[in-house]
Amino acid sequence: MSRAEAIPLITQEESGKYIVSSEAVEVLSYIEAPLAVVAIAGLWRTGKSYLLNHLSGAQERHSGDAGFQVGATVNACTKGLWLWGEPVKLEDGLTVLFVDTEGLGSTSRTQTEDSQIFSLALLLSSMFVWNSRGVIDGNALEDFALVVNLTKHIHVRSNAATKATTTNNASLSSSSSPSQTPKYIASNSGNFVGGGGSHELEALAEHFPSFMWVVRDFTLRLEDGGRKINDRQYLENALKPQQSFSSEAASRNQIRTLLSSFFRERDCITLVRPAEEESTLRNLRKVPFHELRPEFQQGMHTLKNKVYASLRPKALNGRALTGPMLATLAETYVDALNSGGIPTISTA
């Protein structure tokens, strides 16, 4: 069963309680093949939904207003996490799902709610797309500051398991093989129990999706010291720590380090503005794709090829997930949030 429309995956009630929608559970119940999940996130009103409509093929396969809702006002369109109800089936047997997320930084959400939405998108996806505008500079990195708080919002192991690990740490370290090395968990303070800095990053990185940074409305020339570079090298250069003694620089370097550590598989694509006229940009969804700037069209084709070439099944503890398993995973994480807890990967 599939539905050619965007359907709610996880929404939040007025009381603050998160809900996994029955519509999404029904769609997922029919997917018995391994699946990949592409989730997109970014600041509100930056064109995430438009981008995802092209990646999912929603607008190519359907006419009219098919796809995720796209708006031209200052109001956010997407609330919570939404799923495109028509999975894409690839020749190799992989089924691809596309998830849109509520824009971060809106006036209607708290930082905690932003962090929870951000964390759910990371936990449920096998590819995480970050959408931003302009360039990757200090300000763009600060927009990604939620990554600093991930250790407060995602656990790798339960507190009980961590306590047991800590108690038996000495004996385990002397007798266990490398594959049996205990994993670590973030405490409420954001530090990890039972391990050093490298361990705390590795524990989460093992479970994190691949990462694609999409830089929209890009106007710079891709050069470094007079030599041409590609999009990926541009990202890698931007993630290199900068030498400075200011607290602002230290904060940005922390974000650079965490991004590099959490997302081992990462890439980037830069896109020019799709059109020059403001009136066209405000009604972008209604403009035929072939009428947009050729450079933008080529960039979108490159992005789509990169995304599909990098897809891999969503897995948990080495096991590829099917639709029903993903629905159960979402419900487990939501239950943890609703009970005042923190999503725990190892117990999902």
C-alpha positions as YAML, in Angstrom:
chain: A
units: angstrom
residues:
- id: 1
  name: MET
  ca: [0.00, 0.00, 0.00]
- id: 2
  name: SER
  ca: [1.28, 3.46, -0.86]
- id: 3
  name: ARG
  ca: [-0.26, 6.92, -0.95]
- id: 4
  name: ALA
  ca: [0.85, 9.71, -3.25]
- id: 5
  name: GLU
  ca: [0.75, 12.31, -0.51]
- id: 6
  name: ALA
  ca: [2.70, 13.49, 2.51]
- id: 7
  name: ILE
  ca: [1.41, 11.88, 5.69]
- id: 8
  name: PRO
  ca: [2.33, 12.62, 9.32]
- id: 9
  name: LEU
  ca: [4.96, 10.32, 10.78]
- id: 10
  name: ILE
  ca: [5.50, 11.86, 14.21]
- id: 11
  name: THR
  ca: [3.47, 14.83, 15.42]
- id: 12
  name: GLN
  ca: [3.24, 16.68, 18.71]
- id: 13
  name: GLU
  ca: [-0.01, 17.36, 20.54]
- id: 14
  name: GLU
  ca: [-0.79, 20.60, 22.35]
- id: 15
  name: SER
  ca: [0.14, 18.85, 25.59]
- id: 16
  name: GLY
  ca: [3.64, 18.27, 24.25]
- id: 17
  name: LYS
  ca: [3.13, 14.53, 23.77]
- id: 18
  name: TYR
  ca: [4.59, 12.99, 20.60]
- id: 19
  name: ILE
  ca: [2.45, 10.63, 18.51]
- id: 20
  name: VAL
  ca: [3.39, 8.15, 15.77]
- id: 21
  name: SER
  ca: [0.49, 8.40, 13.34]
- id: 22
  name: SER
  ca: [-1.59, 5.36, 12.47]
- id: 23
  name: GLU
  ca: [-1.44, 6.43, 8.80]
- id: 24
  name: ALA
  ca: [2.33, 6.09, 8.76]
- id: 25
  name: VAL
  ca: [2.22, 2.77, 10.62]
- id: 26
  name: GLU
  ca: [-0.21, 1.43, 8.00]
- id: 27
  name: VAL
  ca: [2.00, 2.50, 5.08]
- id: 28
  name: LEU
  ca: [5.09, 1.05, 6.75]
- id: 29
  name: SER
  ca: [3.33, -2.24, 7.54]
- id: 30
  name: TYR
  ca: [3.37, -3.15, 3.84]
- id: 31
  name: ILE
  ca: [7.13, -2.70, 3.38]
- id: 32
  name: GLU
  ca: [8.77, -6.07, 3.99]
- id: 33
  name: ALA
  ca: [11.96, -5.28, 2.07]
- id: 34
  name: PRO
  ca: [15.00, -3.57, 3.61]
- id: 35
  name: LEU
  ca: [14.59, 0.19, 3.50]
- id: 36
  name: ALA
  ca: [16.68, 3.32, 3.39]
- id: 37
  name: VAL
  ca: [15.39, 6.48, 5.06]
- id: 38
  name: VAL
  ca: [16.39, 9.92, 3.79]
- id: 39
  name: ALA
  ca: [15.56, 12.67, 6.30]
- id: 40
  name: ILE
  ca: [16.09, 16.37, 5.75]
- id: 41
  name: ALA
  ca: [16.51, 19.08, 8.39]
- id: 42
  name: GLY
  ca: [17.50, 22.72, 8.57]
- id: 43
  name: LEU
  ca: [16.31, 26.11, 9.68]
- id: 44
  name: TRP
  ca: [12.68, 26.97, 8.99]
- id: 45
  name: ARG
  ca: [11.72, 28.65, 5.72]
- id: 46
  name: THR
  ca: [14.87, 27.57, 3.87]
- id: 47
  name: GLY
  ca: [13.27, 25.34, 1.23]
- id: 48
  name: LYS
  ca: [13.71, 21.88, 2.73]
- id: 49
  name: SER
  ca: [10.37, 20.58, 1.50]
- id: 50
  name: TYR
  ca: [10.97, 21.79, -2.06]
- id: 51
  name: LEU
  ca: [14.29, 19.97, -2.13]
- id: 52
  name: LEU
  ca: [12.78, 16.75, -0.81]
- id: 53
  name: ASN
  ca: [9.97, 16.85, -3.36]
- id: 54
  name: HIS
  ca: [12.59, 16.61, -6.10]
- id: 55
  name: LEU
  ca: [14.66, 13.96, -4.36]
- id: 56
  name: SER
  ca: [11.60, 11.77, -3.85]
- id: 57
  name: GLY
  ca: [10.37, 12.34, -7.40]
- id: 58
  name: ALA
  ca: [6.98, 13.46, -6.08]
- id: 59
  name: GLN
  ca: [6.68, 16.41, -8.44]
- id: 60
  name: GLU
  ca: [8.01, 14.53, -11.44]
- id: 61
  name: ARG
  ca: [5.54, 11.66, -11.06]
- id: 62
  name: HIS
  ca: [2.50, 13.72, -10.08]
- id: 63
  name: SER
  ca: [1.02, 17.01, -11.21]
- id: 64
  name: GLY
  ca: [-0.51, 19.81, -9.17]
- id: 65
  name: ASP
  ca: [0.43, 20.21, -5.52]
- id: 66
  name: ALA
  ca: [1.79, 16.70, -4.99]
- id: 67
  name: GLY
  ca: [4.58, 16.36, -2.47]
- id: 68
  name: PHE
  ca: [5.47, 17.95, 0.83]
- id: 69
  name: GLN
  ca: [3.82, 21.30, 1.48]
- id: 70
  name: VAL
  ca: [5.83, 24.28, 0.29]
- id: 71
  name: GLY
  ca: [4.94, 27.82, 1.34]
- id: 72
  name: ALA
  ca: [5.89, 31.34, 0.31]
- id: 73
  name: THR
  ca: [5.14, 33.06, 3.62]
- id: 74
  name: VAL
  ca: [7.07, 33.45, 6.86]
- id: 75
  name: ASN
  ca: [5.02, 30.71, 8.50]
- id: 76
  name: ALA
  ca: [6.47, 27.23, 8.83]
- id: 77
  name: CYS
  ca: [4.67, 24.57, 6.75]
- id: 78
  name: THR
  ca: [5.93, 21.31, 8.21]
- id: 79
  name: LYS
  ca: [5.11, 20.37, 11.81]
- id: 80
  name: GLY
  ca: [6.86, 17.38, 13.37]
- id: 81
  name: LEU
  ca: [8.14, 14.67, 11.01]
- id: 82
  name: TRP
  ca: [6.28, 13.86, 7.78]
- id: 83
  name: LEU
  ca: [6.64, 10.89, 5.46]
- id: 84
  name: TRP
  ca: [6.14, 10.80, 1.71]
- id: 85
  name: GLY
  ca: [3.57, 8.01, 1.42]
- id: 86
  name: GLU
  ca: [4.85, 6.60, -1.87]
- id: 87
  name: PRO
  ca: [8.09, 4.66, -1.23]
- id: 88
  name: VAL
  ca: [10.62, 4.53, -4.05]
- id: 89
  name: LYS
  ca: [11.64, 1.00, -4.99]
- id: 90
  name: LEU
  ca: [15.10, 0.54, -6.46]
- id: 91
  name: GLU
  ca: [16.25, -2.22, -8.80]
- id: 92
  name: ASP
  ca: [18.48, -3.75, -6.13]
- id: 93
  name: GLY
  ca: [15.45, -4.39, -3.92]
- id: 94
  name: LEU
  ca: [16.00, -1.47, -1.57]
- id: 95
  name: THR
  ca: [12.95, 0.63, -0.69]
- id: 96
  name: VAL
  ca: [13.56, 4.34, -0.07]
- id: 97
  name: LEU
  ca: [11.50, 6.52, 2.26]
- id: 98
  name: PHE
  ca: [11.70, 10.31, 2.46]
- id: 99
  name: VAL
  ca: [11.08, 12.19, 5.70]
- id: 100
  name: ASP
  ca: [10.61, 15.94, 6.02]
- id: 101
  name: THR
  ca: [11.11, 17.64, 9.38]
- id: 102
  name: GLU
  ca: [9.82, 20.76, 11.02]
- id: 103
  name: GLY
  ca: [12.10, 23.72, 10.44]
- id: 104
  name: LEU
  ca: [14.42, 24.44, 13.35]
- id: 105
  name: GLY
  ca: [14.64, 27.79, 15.08]
- id: 106
  name: SER
  ca: [11.03, 28.88, 14.62]
- id: 107
  name: THR
  ca: [9.41, 31.14, 17.19]
- id: 108
  name: SER
  ca: [6.82, 28.48, 18.01]
- id: 109
  name: ARG
  ca: [9.33, 25.90, 19.27]
- id: 110
  name: THR
  ca: [11.72, 25.71, 22.21]
- id: 111
  name: GLN
  ca: [15.33, 24.64, 21.87]
- id: 112
  name: THR
  ca: [14.49, 21.37, 23.62]
- id: 113
  name: GLU
  ca: [11.75, 20.62, 21.08]
- id: 114
  name: ASP
  ca: [14.13, 21.49, 18.25]
- id: 115
  name: SER
  ca: [16.69, 19.09, 19.71]
- id: 116
  name: GLN
  ca: [14.09, 16.32, 20.00]
- id: 117
  name: ILE
  ca: [12.95, 16.73, 16.39]
- id: 118
  name: PHE
  ca: [16.58, 16.85, 15.26]
- id: 119
  name: SER
  ca: [17.41, 13.71, 17.27]
- id: 120
  name: LEU
  ca: [14.41, 11.74, 15.98]
- id: 121
  name: ALA
  ca: [15.38, 12.53, 12.39]
- id: 122
  name: LEU
  ca: [18.92, 11.31, 13.03]
- id: 123
  name: LEU
  ca: [17.82, 8.15, 14.83]
- id: 124
  name: LEU
  ca: [15.33, 7.09, 12.16]
- id: 125
  name: SER
  ca: [17.35, 7.86, 9.04]
- id: 126
  name: SER
  ca: [20.14, 6.15, 7.12]
- id: 127
  name: MET
  ca: [20.95, 9.40, 5.29]
- id: 128
  name: PHE
  ca: [20.64, 12.80, 6.93]
- id: 129
  name: VAL
  ca: [20.45, 15.87, 4.68]
- id: 130
  name: TRP
  ca: [21.20, 19.27, 6.22]
- id: 131
  name: ASN
  ca: [19.82, 22.19, 4.21]
- id: 132
  name: SER
  ca: [21.27, 25.69, 4.57]
- id: 133
  name: ARG
  ca: [21.70, 28.88, 2.57]
- id: 134
  name: GLY
  ca: [24.68, 30.99, 1.62]
- id: 135
  name: VAL
  ca: [28.06, 29.57, 2.59]
- id: 136
  name: ILE
  ca: [29.54, 27.28, 5.22]
- id: 137
  name: ASP
  ca: [31.02, 29.84, 7.58]
- id: 138
  name: GLY
  ca: [30.96, 30.50, 11.31]
- id: 139
  name: ASN
  ca: [27.32, 31.54, 11.26]
- id: 140
  name: ALA
  ca: [26.30, 28.44, 9.32]
- id: 141
  name: LEU
  ca: [28.12, 26.28, 11.85]
- id: 142
  name: GLU
  ca: [26.30, 27.99, 14.71]
- id: 143
  name: ASP
  ca: [23.01, 27.13, 13.01]
- id: 144
  name: PHE
  ca: [24.12, 23.53, 13.44]
- id: 145
  name: ALA
  ca: [24.84, 24.04, 17.16]
- id: 146
  name: LEU
  ca: [22.20, 21.45, 18.09]
- id: 147
  name: VAL
  ca: [24.86, 18.83, 17.38]
- id: 148
  name: VAL
  ca: [26.61, 19.96, 20.59]
- id: 149
  name: ASN
  ca: [23.59, 18.83, 22.63]
- id: 150
  name: LEU
  ca: [23.11, 15.46, 20.96]
- id: 151
  name: THR
  ca: [24.80, 13.66, 23.83]
- id: 152
  name: LYS
  ca: [22.06, 15.04, 26.09]
- id: 153
  name: HIS
  ca: [19.24, 13.80, 23.85]
- id: 154
  name: ILE
  ca: [20.44, 10.40, 22.61]
- id: 155
  name: HIS
  ca: [21.71, 7.47, 24.66]
- id: 156
  name: VAL
  ca: [23.59, 4.49, 23.28]
- id: 157
  name: ARG
  ca: [22.89, 2.32, 26.31]
- id: 158
  name: SER
  ca: [20.48, 2.43, 29.20]
- id: 159
  name: ASN
  ca: [21.56, 3.78, 32.58]
- id: 160
  name: ALA
  ca: [21.30, 0.29, 34.06]
- id: 161
  name: ALA
  ca: [23.53, -1.16, 31.38]
- id: 162
  name: THR
  ca: [26.00, 1.66, 31.82]
- id: 163
  name: LYS
  ca: [26.16, 1.09, 35.57]
- id: 164
  name: ALA
  ca: [26.87, -2.59, 35.00]
- id: 165
  name: THR
  ca: [29.51, -1.74, 32.42]
- id: 166
  name: THR
  ca: [31.20, 0.72, 34.74]
- id: 167
  name: THR
  ca: [31.22, -1.79, 37.61]
- id: 168
  name: ASN
  ca: [32.81, -4.50, 35.52]
- id: 169
  name: ASN
  ca: [34.97, -2.22, 33.39]
- id: 170
  name: ALA
  ca: [38.30, -3.43, 34.75]
- id: 171
  name: SER
  ca: [37.63, -7.12, 34.15]
- id: 172
  name: LEU
  ca: [36.07, -6.52, 30.75]
- id: 173
  name: SER
  ca: [38.94, -4.40, 29.50]
- id: 174
  name: SER
  ca: [41.41, -7.14, 30.35]
- id: 175
  name: SER
  ca: [39.45, -10.12, 29.02]
- id: 176
  name: SER
  ca: [37.19, -8.91, 26.21]
- id: 177
  name: SER
  ca: [38.00, -8.95, 22.54]
- id: 178
  name: PRO
  ca: [37.83, -5.63, 20.62]
- id: 179
  name: SER
  ca: [34.34, -6.47, 19.36]
- id: 180
  name: GLN
  ca: [33.14, -6.88, 22.94]
- id: 181
  name: THR
  ca: [34.42, -3.52, 24.16]
- id: 182
  name: PRO
  ca: [31.62, -1.88, 26.16]
- id: 183
  name: LYS
  ca: [29.88, 1.09, 24.64]
- id: 184
  name: TYR
  ca: [29.26, 4.36, 26.41]
- id: 185
  name: ILE
  ca: [26.31, 6.53, 27.20]
- id: 186
  name: ALA
  ca: [25.83, 10.24, 27.60]
- id: 187
  name: SER
  ca: [24.87, 11.51, 31.03]
- id: 188
  name: ASN
  ca: [22.45, 14.37, 31.55]
- id: 189
  name: SER
  ca: [25.37, 16.75, 31.80]
- id: 190
  name: GLY
  ca: [26.40, 15.89, 28.25]
- id: 191
  name: ASN
  ca: [29.49, 13.97, 29.37]
- id: 192
  name: PHE
  ca: [29.91, 10.24, 28.91]
- id: 193
  name: VAL
  ca: [30.00, 7.74, 31.71]
- id: 194
  name: GLY
  ca: [32.84, 5.24, 31.72]
- id: 195
  name: GLY
  ca: [34.93, 6.55, 28.87]
- id: 196
  name: GLY
  ca: [37.11, 9.24, 27.40]
- id: 197
  name: GLY
  ca: [36.44, 11.74, 24.69]
- id: 198
  name: SER
  ca: [37.18, 9.43, 21.75]
- id: 199
  name: HIS
  ca: [34.89, 6.70, 23.10]
- id: 200
  name: GLU
  ca: [31.93, 9.01, 23.57]
- id: 201
  name: LEU
  ca: [32.09, 10.15, 19.95]
- id: 202
  name: GLU
  ca: [32.63, 6.67, 18.56]
- id: 203
  name: ALA
  ca: [29.67, 5.24, 20.44]
- id: 204
  name: LEU
  ca: [27.18, 7.58, 18.75]
- id: 205
  name: ALA
  ca: [28.98, 7.70, 15.41]
- id: 206
  name: GLU
  ca: [28.53, 3.94, 15.01]
- id: 207
  name: HIS
  ca: [24.78, 4.46, 14.86]
- id: 208
  name: PHE
  ca: [24.56, 7.72, 12.95]
- id: 209
  name: PRO
  ca: [23.48, 8.02, 9.30]
- id: 210
  name: SER
  ca: [25.56, 9.26, 6.40]
- id: 211
  name: PHE
  ca: [25.49, 13.02, 6.03]
- id: 212
  name: MET
  ca: [24.87, 15.36, 3.10]
- id: 213
  name: TRP
  ca: [25.18, 19.14, 3.50]
- id: 214
  name: VAL
  ca: [23.24, 21.04, 0.83]
- id: 215
  name: VAL
  ca: [24.28, 24.69, 0.54]
- id: 216
  name: ARG
  ca: [21.60, 26.67, -1.28]
- id: 217
  name: ASP
  ca: [21.96, 30.04, -3.04]
- id: 218
  name: PHE
  ca: [25.72, 29.55, -3.26]
- id: 219
  name: THR
  ca: [27.58, 32.38, -5.02]
- id: 220
  name: LEU
  ca: [31.29, 31.74, -4.36]
- id: 221
  name: ARG
  ca: [33.85, 30.14, -6.64]
- id: 222
  name: LEU
  ca: [35.06, 26.78, -5.38]
- id: 223
  name: GLU
  ca: [38.74, 27.55, -5.02]
- id: 224
  name: ASP
  ca: [41.38, 27.05, -2.35]
- id: 225
  name: GLY
  ca: [44.62, 28.96, -2.75]
- id: 226
  name: GLY
  ca: [43.86, 29.54, -6.41]
- id: 227
  name: ARG
  ca: [43.17, 25.87, -7.10]
- id: 228
  name: LYS
  ca: [39.76, 24.52, -8.00]
- id: 229
  name: ILE
  ca: [38.18, 22.21, -5.44]
- id: 230
  name: ASN
  ca: [35.00, 20.14, -5.43]
- id: 231
  name: ASP
  ca: [32.01, 20.45, -3.13]
- id: 232
  name: ARG
  ca: [33.20, 17.75, -0.77]
- id: 233
  name: GLN
  ca: [36.60, 19.38, -0.33]
- id: 234
  name: TYR
  ca: [34.81, 22.65, 0.38]
- id: 235
  name: LEU
  ca: [33.03, 20.95, 3.26]
- id: 236
  name: GLU
  ca: [36.20, 19.33, 4.56]
- id: 237
  name: ASN
  ca: [38.01, 22.67, 4.51]
- id: 238
  name: ALA
  ca: [35.13, 24.29, 6.41]
- id: 239
  name: LEU
  ca: [35.35, 21.59, 9.10]
- id: 240
  name: LYS
  ca: [39.04, 22.15, 9.79]
- id: 241
  name: PRO
  ca: [39.53, 23.81, 13.21]
- id: 242
  name: GLN
  ca: [40.48, 27.47, 13.03]
- id: 243
  name: GLN
  ca: [43.28, 28.91, 15.14]
- id: 244
  name: SER
  ca: [41.92, 31.55, 17.48]
- id: 245
  name: PHE
  ca: [41.75, 32.21, 21.20]
- id: 246
  name: SER
  ca: [38.24, 33.71, 21.33]
- id: 247
  name: SER
  ca: [35.37, 31.87, 22.99]
- id: 248
  name: GLU
  ca: [33.32, 32.22, 19.80]
- id: 249
  name: ALA
  ca: [36.02, 30.48, 17.77]
- id: 250
  name: ALA
  ca: [36.30, 27.74, 20.40]
- id: 251
  name: SER
  ca: [32.55, 27.13, 20.20]
- id: 252
  name: ARG
  ca: [32.66, 26.89, 16.42]
- id: 253
  name: ASN
  ca: [35.65, 24.56, 16.55]
- id: 254
  name: GLN
  ca: [33.70, 22.32, 18.90]
- id: 255
  name: ILE
  ca: [30.92, 22.09, 16.34]
- id: 256
  name: ARG
  ca: [33.46, 21.33, 13.60]
- id: 257
  name: THR
  ca: [34.97, 18.53, 15.67]
- id: 258
  name: LEU
  ca: [31.61, 17.00, 16.53]
- id: 259
  name: LEU
  ca: [30.37, 17.12, 12.94]
- id: 260
  name: SER
  ca: [33.54, 15.42, 11.73]
- id: 261
  name: SER
  ca: [33.34, 12.79, 14.48]
- id: 262
  name: PHE
  ca: [29.62, 12.02, 14.37]
- id: 263
  name: PHE
  ca: [29.31, 11.86, 10.58]
- id: 264
  name: ARG
  ca: [32.10, 9.72, 9.22]
- id: 265
  name: GLU
  ca: [30.42, 9.36, 5.84]
- id: 266
  name: ARG
  ca: [29.79, 12.89, 4.64]
- id: 267
  name: ASP
  ca: [29.49, 14.87, 1.44]
- id: 268
  name: CYS
  ca: [28.34, 18.26, 0.22]
- id: 269
  name: ILE
  ca: [26.62, 19.86, -2.75]
- id: 270
  name: THR
  ca: [26.39, 23.56, -3.56]
- id: 271
  name: LEU
  ca: [23.40, 24.94, -5.47]
- id: 272
  name: VAL
  ca: [23.01, 28.35, -7.09]
- id: 273
  name: ARG
  ca: [19.76, 30.27, -6.72]
- id: 274
  name: PRO
  ca: [17.12, 28.54, -8.86]
- id: 275
  name: ALA
  ca: [15.97, 31.86, -10.38]
- id: 276
  name: GLU
  ca: [16.83, 35.54, -10.32]
- id: 277
  name: GLU
  ca: [13.35, 37.03, -10.03]
- id: 278
  name: GLU
  ca: [11.92, 37.30, -6.50]
- id: 279
  name: SER
  ca: [8.42, 36.63, -7.79]
- id: 280
  name: THR
  ca: [9.65, 33.34, -9.27]
- id: 281
  name: LEU
  ca: [11.36, 32.35, -6.04]
- id: 282
  name: ARG
  ca: [8.20, 32.99, -4.02]
- id: 283
  name: ASN
  ca: [6.23, 30.65, -6.29]
- id: 284
  name: LEU
  ca: [8.98, 28.15, -7.01]
- id: 285
  name: ARG
  ca: [6.78, 25.11, -6.66]
- id: 286
  name: LYS
  ca: [4.56, 26.25, -9.54]
- id: 287
  name: VAL
  ca: [7.45, 26.99, -11.89]
- id: 288
  name: PRO
  ca: [8.30, 24.14, -14.31]
- id: 289
  name: PHE
  ca: [11.69, 22.71, -13.43]
- id: 290
  name: HIS
  ca: [13.04, 23.17, -16.97]
- id: 291
  name: GLU
  ca: [12.44, 26.93, -16.71]
- id: 292
  name: LEU
  ca: [14.80, 27.32, -13.77]
- id: 293
  name: ARG
  ca: [18.46, 28.32, -14.17]
- id: 294
  name: PRO
  ca: [20.43, 25.59, -16.01]
- id: 295
  name: GLU
  ca: [23.12, 25.64, -13.29]
- id: 296
  name: PHE
  ca: [20.47, 24.92, -10.68]
- id: 297
  name: GLN
  ca: [19.00, 22.10, -12.74]
- id: 298
  name: GLN
  ca: [22.44, 20.52, -13.12]
- id: 299
  name: GLY
  ca: [23.12, 20.91, -9.42]
- id: 300
  name: MET
  ca: [19.84, 19.21, -8.52]
- id: 301
  name: HIS
  ca: [20.63, 16.30, -10.86]
- id: 302
  name: THR
  ca: [24.06, 15.96, -9.24]
- id: 303
  name: LEU
  ca: [22.51, 16.02, -5.76]
- id: 304
  name: LYS
  ca: [19.97, 13.36, -6.65]
- id: 305
  name: ASN
  ca: [22.67, 11.13, -8.15]
- id: 306
  name: LYS
  ca: [24.85, 11.55, -5.06]
- id: 307
  name: VAL
  ca: [22.01, 10.73, -2.69]
- id: 308
  name: TYR
  ca: [20.86, 7.61, -4.55]
- id: 309
  name: ALA
  ca: [24.43, 6.38, -5.05]
- id: 310
  name: SER
  ca: [25.07, 6.63, -1.30]
- id: 311
  name: LEU
  ca: [21.90, 4.96, -0.05]
- id: 312
  name: ARG
  ca: [22.21, 2.04, 2.31]
- id: 313
  name: PRO
  ca: [19.65, 0.14, 4.39]
- id: 314
  name: LYS
  ca: [18.65, 1.54, 7.75]
- id: 315
  name: ALA
  ca: [20.05, -0.92, 10.27]
- id: 316
  name: LEU
  ca: [19.96, -1.39, 14.02]
- id: 317
  name: ASN
  ca: [22.54, -3.57, 15.74]
- id: 318
  name: GLY
  ca: [23.61, -4.92, 12.36]
- id: 319
  name: ARG
  ca: [20.11, -5.87, 11.21]
- id: 320
  name: ALA
  ca: [18.46, -4.19, 8.21]
- id: 321
  name: LEU
  ca: [15.04, -2.79, 9.11]
- id: 322
  name: THR
  ca: [11.75, -3.37, 7.32]
- id: 323
  name: GLY
  ca: [8.74, -1.03, 7.44]
- id: 324
  name: PRO
  ca: [7.08, -2.62, 10.50]
- id: 325
  name: MET
  ca: [10.43, -2.61, 12.32]
- id: 326
  name: LEU
  ca: [10.91, 1.10, 11.58]
- id: 327
  name: ALA
  ca: [7.40, 1.83, 12.90]
- id: 328
  name: THR
  ca: [8.22, -0.03, 16.11]
- id: 329
  name: LEU
  ca: [11.52, 1.85, 16.40]
- id: 330
  name: ALA
  ca: [9.74, 5.20, 16.03]
- id: 331
  name: GLU
  ca: [7.18, 4.24, 18.69]
- id: 332
  name: THR
  ca: [9.95, 3.16, 21.06]
- id: 333
  name: TYR
  ca: [11.78, 6.48, 20.74]
- id: 334
  name: VAL
  ca: [8.55, 8.46, 21.07]
- id: 335
  name: ASP
  ca: [7.56, 6.53, 24.19]
- id: 336
  name: ALA
  ca: [10.92, 7.41, 25.72]
- id: 337
  name: LEU
  ca: [10.40, 11.12, 25.06]
- id: 338
  name: ASN
  ca: [6.83, 11.07, 26.36]
- id: 339
  name: SER
  ca: [7.91, 9.42, 29.60]
- id: 340
  name: GLY
  ca: [10.48, 12.13, 30.20]
- id: 341
  name: GLY
  ca: [13.35, 9.86, 29.21]
- id: 342
  name: ILE
  ca: [15.86, 9.86, 26.39]
- id: 343
  name: PRO
  ca: [15.83, 7.58, 23.30]
- id: 344
  name: THR
  ca: [18.22, 4.69, 23.90]
- id: 345
  name: ILE
  ca: [19.60, 2.94, 20.83]
- id: 346
  name: SER
  ca: [20.62, -0.38, 22.35]
- id: 347
  name: THR
  ca: [17.18, -1.04, 23.88]
- id: 348
  name: ALA
  ca: [15.09, 0.01, 20.86]
...
